[in-house]
Amino acid sequence: MLVAASLVAALFSSPAIAQDDDFHHLVLAGIGRFAVFADLGSIQADGDGLRMRAFQVAEEDFEVAGQAYWGGWSWWRFDCATGTADRLDFASVKAGGAEGPATPDPAPAYAATPGGDAAELLEMACRPPAHWRDGHETLEAAVRTGRAALAE
């Protein structure tokens, strides 16, 4: 898997791949309490690992103190060679797309166990070319898809 991580890092550090905050390629990674999307457009090399942003979509009627939320963003760091994941932060996203401040997640990296969000996101980060065929470029589209999946 180290070779795959090196290839992915080289691919996403290339100027030919968009790496700005306005480019998203949100691919559904898993469904549990939330619908979790990997933002393959955010992948970047990070030392001996990779960083990737993920967006978790909450169910349609999700509110806190009367404010509706779509879900939230998190940056993750993955070590493809060891299979570890580290959620670095969380920033809520209100209905309409306004992003709140990021709150750091101080928990250490851990082994990504099969069936969990971390394992699903690690798979997407470490082997993304197979996943590029599907996806959304906007949060609105990801929210619609995620909420439909959560309602099933």
VMD Tcl script that builds the backbone (N, CA, C; Angstrom):
set m [mol new atoms 456]
animate dup $m
set s [atomselect $m all]
$s set {name element resname resid chain x y z} {
  {N N MET 1 A 0.820 -1.186 0.000}
  {CA C MET 1 A 0.000 0.000 0.000}
  {C C MET 1 A 0.870 1.257 0.000}
  {N N LEU 2 A 2.119 1.161 0.436}
  {CA C LEU 2 A 3.007 2.302 0.424}
  {C C LEU 2 A 3.225 2.824 -0.987}
  {N N VAL 3 A 3.343 1.924 -1.961}
  {CA C VAL 3 A 3.501 2.340 -3.352}
  {C C VAL 3 A 2.263 3.119 -3.795}
  {N N ALA 4 A 1.072 2.613 -3.444}
  {CA C ALA 4 A -0.168 3.308 -3.808}
  {C C ALA 4 A -0.207 4.691 -3.184}
  {N N ALA 5 A 0.215 4.812 -1.918}
  {CA C ALA 5 A 0.226 6.113 -1.254}
  {C C ALA 5 A 1.188 7.064 -1.947}
  {N N SER 6 A 2.341 6.554 -2.371}
  {CA C SER 6 A 3.311 7.397 -3.072}
  {C C SER 6 A 2.759 7.881 -4.406}
  {N N LEU 7 A 2.090 6.985 -5.125}
  {CA C LEU 7 A 1.491 7.375 -6.404}
  {C C LEU 7 A 0.392 8.405 -6.208}
  {N N VAL 8 A -0.441 8.198 -5.188}
  {CA C VAL 8 A -1.519 9.140 -4.904}
  {C C VAL 8 A -0.939 10.493 -4.515}
  {N N ALA 9 A 0.082 10.486 -3.671}
  {CA C ALA 9 A 0.704 11.744 -3.250}
  {C C ALA 9 A 1.279 12.485 -4.450}
  {N N ALA 10 A 1.935 11.756 -5.342}
  {CA C ALA 10 A 2.498 12.390 -6.539}
  {C C ALA 10 A 1.392 12.940 -7.431}
  {N N LEU 11 A 0.317 12.176 -7.588}
  {CA C LEU 11 A -0.803 12.599 -8.413}
  {C C LEU 11 A -1.415 13.890 -7.897}
  {N N PHE 12 A -1.658 13.953 -6.595}
  {CA C PHE 12 A -2.361 15.097 -6.042}
  {C C PHE 12 A -1.453 16.265 -5.702}
  {N N SER 13 A -0.143 16.100 -5.801}
  {CA C SER 13 A 0.743 17.247 -5.622}
  {C C SER 13 A 1.080 17.867 -6.973}
  {N N SER 14 A 0.575 17.253 -8.033}
  {CA C SER 14 A 0.795 17.754 -9.385}
  {C C SER 14 A -0.027 19.010 -9.626}
  {N N PRO 15 A 0.533 20.008 -10.323}
  {CA C PRO 15 A -0.238 21.219 -10.620}
  {C C PRO 15 A -1.448 20.959 -11.501}
  {N N ALA 16 A -1.512 19.809 -12.153}
  {CA C ALA 16 A -2.637 19.507 -13.032}
  {C C ALA 16 A -3.913 19.206 -12.245}
  {N N ILE 17 A -3.790 18.890 -10.956}
  {CA C ILE 17 A -4.946 18.568 -10.133}
  {C C ILE 17 A -5.319 19.801 -9.306}
  {N N ALA 18 A -6.591 20.187 -9.349}
  {CA C ALA 18 A -7.037 21.355 -8.598}
  {C C ALA 18 A -6.906 21.083 -7.105}
  {N N GLN 19 A -6.376 22.032 -6.372}
  {CA C GLN 19 A -6.213 21.891 -4.930}
  {C C GLN 19 A -6.689 23.146 -4.212}
  {N N ASP 20 A -7.791 23.718 -4.630}
  {CA C ASP 20 A -8.271 24.902 -3.933}
  {C C ASP 20 A -9.561 24.573 -3.209}
  {N N ASP 21 A -9.981 25.482 -2.315}
  {CA C ASP 21 A -11.145 25.232 -1.475}
  {C C ASP 21 A -12.458 25.231 -2.250}
  {N N ASP 22 A -12.454 25.732 -3.480}
  {CA C ASP 22 A -13.678 25.782 -4.267}
  {C C ASP 22 A -13.908 24.524 -5.087}
  {N N PHE 23 A -12.916 23.654 -5.181}
  {CA C PHE 23 A -13.053 22.430 -5.958}
  {C C PHE 23 A -13.376 21.282 -5.028}
  {N N HIS 24 A -14.506 20.642 -5.269}
  {CA C HIS 24 A -14.887 19.460 -4.484}
  {C C HIS 24 A -15.154 18.316 -5.444}
  {N N HIS 25 A -14.821 17.147 -4.997}
  {CA C HIS 25 A -15.240 15.923 -5.670}
  {C C HIS 25 A -15.685 14.990 -4.549}
  {N N LEU 26 A -16.938 15.192 -4.130}
  {CA C LEU 26 A -17.505 14.513 -2.973}
  {C C LEU 26 A -18.097 13.170 -3.382}
  {N N VAL 27 A -17.501 12.100 -2.850}
  {CA C VAL 27 A -17.920 10.740 -3.178}
  {C C VAL 27 A -18.409 10.071 -1.898}
  {N N LEU 28 A -19.591 9.481 -1.965}
  {CA C LEU 28 A -20.166 8.807 -0.798}
  {C C LEU 28 A -19.254 7.667 -0.366}
  {N N ALA 29 A -18.789 7.740 0.871}
  {CA C ALA 29 A -17.884 6.726 1.411}
  {C C ALA 29 A -18.621 5.722 2.287}
  {N N GLY 30 A -19.675 6.164 2.972}
  {CA C GLY 30 A -20.401 5.255 3.856}
  {C C GLY 30 A -21.621 5.907 4.458}
  {N N ILE 31 A -22.509 5.054 4.971}
  {CA C ILE 31 A -23.740 5.520 5.595}
  {C C ILE 31 A -23.867 4.832 6.945}
  {N N GLY 32 A -24.062 5.617 7.959}
  {CA C GLY 32 A -24.279 5.136 9.316}
  {C C GLY 32 A -25.207 6.131 9.978}
  {N N ARG 33 A -24.780 6.696 11.103}
  {CA C ARG 33 A -25.560 7.768 11.714}
  {C C ARG 33 A -25.605 8.978 10.785}
  {N N PHE 34 A -24.538 9.167 10.020}
  {CA C PHE 34 A -24.436 10.230 9.019}
  {C C PHE 34 A -24.085 9.597 7.681}
  {N N ALA 35 A -24.321 10.328 6.604}
  {CA C ALA 35 A -23.804 9.938 5.288}
  {C C ALA 35 A -22.458 10.654 5.164}
  {N N VAL 36 A -21.401 9.894 4.947}
  {CA C VAL 36 A -20.051 10.467 4.938}
  {C C VAL 36 A -19.506 10.486 3.517}
  {N N PHE 37 A -19.041 11.660 3.100}
  {CA C PHE 37 A -18.489 11.859 1.768}
  {C C PHE 37 A -17.007 12.178 1.875}
  {N N ALA 38 A -16.204 11.511 1.071}
  {CA C ALA 38 A -14.793 11.832 0.932}
  {C C ALA 38 A -14.676 12.924 -0.116}
  {N N ASP 39 A -13.930 13.978 0.180}
  {CA C ASP 39 A -13.687 15.023 -0.809}
  {C C ASP 39 A -12.360 14.710 -1.495}
  {N N LEU 40 A -12.442 13.941 -2.574}
  {CA C LEU 40 A -11.234 13.511 -3.273}
  {C C LEU 40 A -10.479 14.692 -3.875}
  {N N GLY 41 A -11.144 15.801 -4.057}
  {CA C GLY 41 A -10.481 16.997 -4.564}
  {C C GLY 41 A -9.597 17.677 -3.533}
  {N N SER 42 A -9.662 17.240 -2.281}
  {CA C SER 42 A -8.871 17.874 -1.223}
  {C C SER 42 A -7.625 17.079 -0.839}
  {N N ILE 43 A -7.418 15.920 -1.427}
  {CA C ILE 43 A -6.288 15.064 -1.034}
  {C C ILE 43 A -4.964 15.790 -1.254}
  {N N GLN 44 A -4.122 15.736 -0.233}
  {CA C GLN 44 A -2.787 16.334 -0.320}
  {C C GLN 44 A -1.794 15.469 0.443}
  {N N ALA 45 A -0.573 15.448 -0.060}
  {CA C ALA 45 A 0.497 14.721 0.625}
  {C C ALA 45 A 0.768 15.401 1.958}
  {N N ASP 46 A 1.096 14.584 2.970}
  {CA C ASP 46 A 1.390 15.099 4.301}
  {C C ASP 46 A 2.450 14.202 4.936}
  {N N GLY 47 A 3.712 14.527 4.711}
  {CA C GLY 47 A 4.792 13.688 5.228}
  {C C GLY 47 A 4.719 12.301 4.623}
  {N N ASP 48 A 4.625 11.293 5.480}
  {CA C ASP 48 A 4.523 9.914 4.992}
  {C C ASP 48 A 3.072 9.462 4.845}
  {N N GLY 49 A 2.147 10.404 4.880}
  {CA C GLY 49 A 0.742 10.073 4.747}
  {C C GLY 49 A 0.016 11.027 3.821}
  {N N LEU 50 A -1.296 11.046 3.968}
  {CA C LEU 50 A -2.158 11.909 3.155}
  {C C LEU 50 A -3.149 12.612 4.057}
  {N N ARG 51 A -3.569 13.792 3.629}
  {CA C ARG 51 A -4.664 14.505 4.289}
  {C C ARG 51 A -5.824 14.577 3.306}
  {N N MET 52 A -7.032 14.502 3.848}
  {CA C MET 52 A -8.232 14.604 3.013}
  {C C MET 52 A -9.352 15.169 3.875}
  {N N ARG 53 A -10.172 15.976 3.257}
  {CA C ARG 53 A -11.347 16.513 3.933}
  {C C ARG 53 A -12.523 15.574 3.700}
  {N N ALA 54 A -13.380 15.450 4.702}
  {CA C ALA 54 A -14.593 14.640 4.592}
  {C C ALA 54 A -15.775 15.482 5.060}
  {N N PHE 55 A -16.918 15.236 4.444}
  {CA C PHE 55 A -18.137 15.954 4.806}
  {C C PHE 55 A -19.166 14.951 5.288}
  {N N GLN 56 A -19.673 15.157 6.503}
  {CA C GLN 56 A -20.722 14.281 7.010}
  {C C GLN 56 A -22.054 15.007 6.924}
  {N N VAL 57 A -23.017 14.334 6.322}
  {CA C VAL 57 A -24.348 14.895 6.113}
  {C C VAL 57 A -25.278 14.366 7.198}
  {N N ALA 58 A -25.978 15.283 7.862}
  {CA C ALA 58 A -26.950 14.922 8.886}
  {C C ALA 58 A -28.322 14.723 8.241}
  {N N GLU 59 A -29.198 14.027 8.958}
  {CA C GLU 59 A -30.547 13.826 8.429}
  {C C GLU 59 A -31.266 15.161 8.291}
  {N N GLU 60 A -32.327 15.154 7.496}
  {CA C GLU 60 A -32.975 16.388 7.058}
  {C C GLU 60 A -33.443 17.309 8.180}
  {N N ASP 61 A -33.942 16.775 9.265}
  {CA C ASP 61 A -34.492 17.632 10.322}
  {C C ASP 61 A -33.480 17.929 11.440}
  {N N PHE 62 A -32.179 17.796 11.156}
  {CA C PHE 62 A -31.149 18.000 12.175}
  {C C PHE 62 A -31.037 19.481 12.531}
  {N N GLU 63 A -31.281 19.792 13.805}
  {CA C GLU 63 A -31.197 21.157 14.301}
  {C C GLU 63 A -30.496 21.182 15.650}
  {N N VAL 64 A -29.857 22.298 15.933}
  {CA C VAL 64 A -29.278 22.564 17.246}
  {C C VAL 64 A -29.715 23.972 17.626}
  {N N ALA 65 A -30.386 24.085 18.760}
  {CA C ALA 65 A -30.878 25.383 19.253}
  {C C ALA 65 A -31.671 26.133 18.190}
  {N N GLY 66 A -32.524 25.401 17.452}
  {CA C GLY 66 A -33.377 26.015 16.447}
  {C C GLY 66 A -32.693 26.333 15.131}
  {N N GLN 67 A -31.420 26.028 14.998}
  {CA C GLN 67 A -30.662 26.279 13.759}
  {C C GLN 67 A -30.517 24.967 12.999}
  {N N ALA 68 A -30.920 24.984 11.725}
  {CA C ALA 68 A -30.789 23.788 10.884}
  {C C ALA 68 A -29.343 23.646 10.397}
  {N N TYR 69 A -28.876 22.413 10.359}
  {CA C TYR 69 A -27.517 22.120 9.896}
  {C C TYR 69 A -27.546 21.068 8.802}
  {N N TRP 70 A -26.637 21.233 7.833}
  {CA C TRP 70 A -26.431 20.199 6.815}
  {C C TRP 70 A -25.547 19.091 7.363}
  {N N GLY 71 A -24.591 19.440 8.208}
  {CA C GLY 71 A -23.639 18.468 8.737}
  {C C GLY 71 A -22.352 19.163 9.121}
  {N N GLY 72 A -21.216 18.599 8.665}
  {CA C GLY 72 A -19.948 19.226 9.019}
  {C C GLY 72 A -18.764 18.667 8.262}
  {N N TRP 73 A -17.708 19.473 8.207}
  {CA C TRP 73 A -16.445 19.118 7.575}
  {C C TRP 73 A -15.452 18.642 8.620}
  {N N SER 74 A -14.596 17.730 8.233}
  {CA C SER 74 A -13.448 17.339 9.051}
  {C C SER 74 A -12.256 17.101 8.147}
  {N N TRP 75 A -11.081 17.536 8.603}
  {CA C TRP 75 A -9.839 17.126 7.968}
  {C C TRP 75 A -9.391 15.844 8.635}
  {N N TRP 76 A -8.922 14.906 7.852}
  {CA C TRP 76 A -8.390 13.637 8.331}
  {C C TRP 76 A -6.966 13.482 7.816}
  {N N ARG 77 A -6.158 12.744 8.550}
  {CA C ARG 77 A -4.826 12.360 8.094}
  {C C ARG 77 A -4.771 10.839 8.114}
  {N N PHE 78 A -4.285 10.258 7.016}
  {CA C PHE 78 A -4.219 8.805 6.873}
  {C C PHE 78 A -2.788 8.369 6.603}
  {N N ASP 79 A -2.395 7.286 7.229}
  {CA C ASP 79 A -1.129 6.625 6.908}
  {C C ASP 79 A -1.519 5.343 6.186}
  {N N CYS 80 A -1.369 5.359 4.874}
  {CA C CYS 80 A -1.817 4.232 4.055}
  {C C CYS 80 A -1.026 2.962 4.363}
  {N N ALA 81 A 0.257 3.101 4.698}
  {CA C ALA 81 A 1.107 1.939 4.959}
  {C C ALA 81 A 0.712 1.207 6.241}
  {N N THR 82 A 0.325 1.962 7.272}
  {CA C THR 82 A -0.012 1.334 8.555}
  {C C THR 82 A -1.521 1.178 8.762}
  {N N GLY 83 A -2.327 1.805 7.907}
  {CA C GLY 83 A -3.779 1.709 8.042}
  {C C GLY 83 A -4.327 2.506 9.211}
  {N N THR 84 A -3.656 3.614 9.547}
  {CA C THR 84 A -4.142 4.434 10.650}
  {C C THR 84 A -4.814 5.701 10.142}
  {N N ALA 85 A -5.726 6.205 10.973}
  {CA C ALA 85 A -6.494 7.406 10.648}
  {C C ALA 85 A -6.461 8.346 11.835}
  {N N ASP 86 A -6.518 9.629 11.557}
  {CA C ASP 86 A -6.535 10.647 12.603}
  {C C ASP 86 A -7.472 11.757 12.158}
  {N N ARG 87 A -8.594 11.879 12.844}
  {CA C ARG 87 A -9.516 12.991 12.562}
  {C C ARG 87 A -8.935 14.218 13.233}
  {N N LEU 88 A -8.661 15.245 12.454}
  {CA C LEU 88 A -7.935 16.406 12.961}
  {C C LEU 88 A -8.822 17.504 13.521}
  {N N ASP 89 A -10.056 17.629 13.001}
  {CA C ASP 89 A -10.925 18.708 13.456}
  {C C ASP 89 A -12.360 18.448 13.027}
  {N N PHE 90 A -13.235 19.387 13.383}
  {CA C PHE 90 A -14.626 19.359 12.925}
  {C C PHE 90 A -15.120 20.795 12.837}
  {N N ALA 91 A -15.817 21.110 11.740}
  {CA C ALA 91 A -16.443 22.417 11.553}
  {C C ALA 91 A -17.865 22.191 11.068}
  {N N SER 92 A -18.833 22.651 11.839}
  {CA C SER 92 A -20.232 22.475 11.448}
  {C C SER 92 A -20.551 23.297 10.208}
  {N N VAL 93 A -21.579 22.844 9.486}
  {CA C VAL 93 A -22.047 23.560 8.300}
  {C C VAL 93 A -23.560 23.743 8.446}
  {N N LYS 94 A -23.958 25.010 8.538}
  {CA C LYS 94 A -25.373 25.342 8.664}
  {C C LYS 94 A -26.081 25.108 7.336}
  {N N ALA 95 A -27.400 24.936 7.397}
  {CA C ALA 95 A -28.192 24.862 6.175}
  {C C ALA 95 A -27.905 26.111 5.361}
  {N N GLY 96 A -27.625 25.938 4.087}
  {CA C GLY 96 A -27.242 27.040 3.229}
  {C C GLY 96 A -25.753 27.085 2.958}
  {N N GLY 97 A -24.957 26.392 3.795}
  {CA C GLY 97 A -23.531 26.261 3.519}
  {C C GLY 97 A -22.573 27.053 4.381}
  {N N ALA 98 A -23.058 27.872 5.300}
  {CA C ALA 98 A -22.136 28.641 6.152}
  {C C ALA 98 A -21.374 27.689 7.069}
  {N N GLU 99 A -20.051 27.801 7.011}
  {CA C GLU 99 A -19.191 26.908 7.781}
  {C C GLU 99 A -18.761 27.576 9.078}
  {N N GLY 100 A -18.905 26.834 10.178}
  {CA C GLY 100 A -18.481 27.348 11.475}
  {C C GLY 100 A -16.983 27.181 11.662}
  {N N PRO 101 A -16.473 27.697 12.752}
  {CA C PRO 101 A -15.034 27.550 12.995}
  {C C PRO 101 A -14.688 26.077 13.258}
  {N N ALA 102 A -13.479 25.709 12.894}
  {CA C ALA 102 A -13.006 24.343 13.123}
  {C C ALA 102 A -12.595 24.177 14.579}
  {N N THR 103 A -13.026 23.068 15.157}
  {CA C THR 103 A -12.626 22.701 16.507}
  {C C THR 103 A -11.648 21.548 16.394}
  {N N PRO 104 A -10.416 21.705 16.912}
  {CA C PRO 104 A -9.444 20.616 16.811}
  {C C PRO 104 A -9.906 19.355 17.530}
  {N N ASP 105 A -9.536 18.206 17.002}
  {CA C ASP 105 A -9.804 16.919 17.635}
  {C C ASP 105 A -8.463 16.394 18.133}
  {N N PRO 106 A -8.221 16.435 19.433}
  {CA C PRO 106 A -6.906 16.091 19.958}
  {C C PRO 106 A -6.632 14.581 20.091}
  {N N ALA 107 A -7.607 13.745 19.777}
  {CA C ALA 107 A -7.400 12.298 19.906}
  {C C ALA 107 A -6.276 11.844 18.974}
  {N N PRO 108 A -5.488 10.868 19.410}
  {CA C PRO 108 A -4.385 10.396 18.562}
  {C C PRO 108 A -4.886 9.538 17.394}
  {N N ALA 109 A -3.996 9.302 16.444}
  {CA C ALA 109 A -4.311 8.415 15.315}
  {C C ALA 109 A -4.627 7.021 15.853}
  {N N TYR 110 A -5.434 6.274 15.098}
  {CA C TYR 110 A -5.835 4.933 15.523}
  {C C TYR 110 A -5.979 4.030 14.304}
  {N N ALA 111 A -5.988 2.739 14.556}
  {CA C ALA 111 A -6.168 1.768 13.475}
  {C C ALA 111 A -7.582 1.897 12.928}
  {N N ALA 112 A -7.694 2.025 11.625}
  {CA C ALA 112 A -9.001 2.146 10.967}
  {C C ALA 112 A -9.581 0.743 10.820}
  {N N THR 113 A -10.595 0.445 11.617}
  {CA C THR 113 A -11.180 -0.896 11.602}
  {C C THR 113 A -12.276 -0.992 10.548}
  {N N PRO 114 A -12.349 -2.130 9.865}
  {CA C PRO 114 A -13.355 -2.311 8.804}
  {C C PRO 114 A -14.764 -1.981 9.285}
  {N N GLY 115 A -15.512 -1.308 8.420}
  {CA C GLY 115 A -16.895 -0.977 8.708}
  {C C GLY 115 A -17.104 0.402 9.310}
  {N N GLY 116 A -16.036 1.043 9.747}
  {CA C GLY 116 A -16.164 2.366 10.338}
  {C C GLY 116 A -15.878 3.467 9.332}
  {N N ASP 117 A -16.257 4.693 9.702}
  {CA C ASP 117 A -16.009 5.840 8.825}
  {C C ASP 117 A -14.533 5.975 8.478}
  {N N ALA 118 A -13.657 5.788 9.464}
  {CA C ALA 118 A -12.221 5.959 9.230}
  {C C ALA 118 A -11.717 4.990 8.170}
  {N N ALA 119 A -12.148 3.737 8.233}
  {CA C ALA 119 A -11.699 2.741 7.248}
  {C C ALA 119 A -12.229 3.071 5.857}
  {N N GLU 120 A -13.471 3.500 5.783}
  {CA C GLU 120 A -14.054 3.841 4.487}
  {C C GLU 120 A -13.355 5.056 3.879}
  {N N LEU 121 A -13.048 6.045 4.698}
  {CA C LEU 121 A -12.351 7.231 4.206}
  {C C LEU 121 A -10.903 6.922 3.847}
  {N N LEU 122 A -10.241 6.082 4.649}
  {CA C LEU 122 A -8.866 5.681 4.351}
  {C C LEU 122 A -8.802 4.994 2.992}
  {N N GLU 123 A -9.751 4.136 2.713}
  {CA C GLU 123 A -9.812 3.447 1.420}
  {C C GLU 123 A -9.914 4.461 0.284}
  {N N MET 124 A -10.755 5.469 0.463}
  {CA C MET 124 A -10.933 6.489 -0.563}
  {C C MET 124 A -9.666 7.327 -0.732}
  {N N ALA 125 A -9.028 7.684 0.378}
  {CA C ALA 125 A -7.825 8.525 0.319}
  {C C ALA 125 A -6.640 7.786 -0.281}
  {N N CYS 126 A -6.492 6.526 0.077}
  {CA C CYS 126 A -5.304 5.774 -0.338}
  {C C CYS 126 A -5.439 5.156 -1.722}
  {N N ARG 127 A -6.658 4.978 -2.210}
  {CA C ARG 127 A -6.861 4.402 -3.543}
  {C C ARG 127 A -7.975 5.147 -4.286}
  {N N PRO 128 A -7.848 6.469 -4.475}
  {CA C PRO 128 A -8.948 7.240 -5.051}
  {C C PRO 128 A -9.249 7.046 -6.529}
  {N N PRO 129 A -8.305 6.708 -7.409}
  {CA C PRO 129 A -8.672 6.685 -8.827}
  {C C PRO 129 A -9.889 5.818 -9.148}
  {N N ALA 130 A -10.084 4.727 -8.436}
  {CA C ALA 130 A -11.238 3.863 -8.682}
  {C C ALA 130 A -12.550 4.545 -8.302}
  {N N HIS 131 A -12.479 5.577 -7.474}
  {CA C HIS 131 A -13.687 6.226 -6.967}
  {C C HIS 131 A -14.043 7.515 -7.701}
  {N N TRP 132 A -13.227 7.956 -8.646}
  {CA C TRP 132 A -13.455 9.238 -9.296}
  {C C TRP 132 A -14.644 9.251 -10.247}
  {N N ARG 133 A -15.153 8.101 -10.626}
  {CA C ARG 133 A -16.234 8.081 -11.620}
  {C C ARG 133 A -17.540 8.671 -11.088}
  {N N ASP 134 A -17.737 8.650 -9.803}
  {CA C ASP 134 A -18.956 9.178 -9.201}
  {C C ASP 134 A -18.595 10.361 -8.318}
  {N N GLY 135 A -19.565 11.161 -8.003}
  {CA C GLY 135 A -19.308 12.230 -7.051}
  {C C GLY 135 A -20.051 13.506 -7.378}
  {N N HIS 136 A -19.942 14.435 -6.443}
  {CA C HIS 136 A -20.614 15.728 -6.548}
  {C C HIS 136 A -19.594 16.836 -6.414}
  {N N GLU 137 A -19.857 17.952 -7.075}
  {CA C GLU 137 A -18.969 19.102 -6.981}
  {C C GLU 137 A -19.478 20.150 -6.010}
  {N N THR 138 A -20.707 20.002 -5.507}
  {CA C THR 138 A -21.261 20.975 -4.572}
  {C C THR 138 A -21.754 20.295 -3.300}
  {N N LEU 139 A -21.740 21.048 -2.213}
  {CA C LEU 139 A -22.283 20.524 -0.959}
  {C C LEU 139 A -23.776 20.257 -1.087}
  {N N GLU 140 A -24.487 21.139 -1.790}
  {CA C GLU 140 A -25.929 20.979 -1.943}
  {C C GLU 140 A -26.268 19.618 -2.553}
  {N N ALA 141 A -25.546 19.229 -3.586}
  {CA C ALA 141 A -25.795 17.936 -4.236}
  {C C ALA 141 A -25.459 16.784 -3.288}
  {N N ALA 142 A -24.361 16.905 -2.547}
  {CA C ALA 142 A -23.995 15.858 -1.590}
  {C C ALA 142 A -25.040 15.749 -0.481}
  {N N VAL 143 A -25.558 16.887 -0.034}
  {CA C VAL 143 A -26.591 16.869 1.007}
  {C C VAL 143 A -27.836 16.161 0.497}
  {N N ARG 144 A -28.256 16.448 -0.728}
  {CA C ARG 144 A -29.444 15.779 -1.291}
  {C C ARG 144 A -29.226 14.260 -1.366}
  {N N THR 145 A -28.075 13.857 -1.897}
  {CA C THR 145 A -27.771 12.427 -2.014}
  {C C THR 145 A -27.661 11.779 -0.642}
  {N N GLY 146 A -26.950 12.430 0.264}
  {CA C GLY 146 A -26.767 11.879 1.601}
  {C C GLY 146 A -28.060 11.724 2.350}
  {N N ARG 147 A -28.916 12.729 2.278}
  {CA C ARG 147 A -30.191 12.656 2.993}
  {C C ARG 147 A -31.117 11.611 2.391}
  {N N ALA 148 A -31.072 11.449 1.089}
  {CA C ALA 148 A -31.871 10.389 0.459}
  {C C ALA 148 A -31.376 9.019 0.941}
  {N N ALA 149 A -30.071 8.839 1.021}
  {CA C ALA 149 A -29.508 7.576 1.490}
  {C C ALA 149 A -29.840 7.321 2.953}
  {N N LEU 150 A -29.811 8.361 3.775}
  {CA C LEU 150 A -30.146 8.208 5.191}
  {C C LEU 150 A -31.626 7.870 5.389}
  {N N ALA 151 A -32.482 8.340 4.497}
  {CA C ALA 151 A -33.930 8.108 4.616}
  {C C ALA 151 A -34.324 6.689 4.227}
  {N N GLU 152 A -33.447 5.986 3.484}
  {CA C GLU 152 A -33.786 4.620 3.042}
  {C C GLU 152 A -33.777 3.643 4.169}
}
mol reanalyze $m
mol bondsrecalc $m
mol representation Tube
mol addrep $m
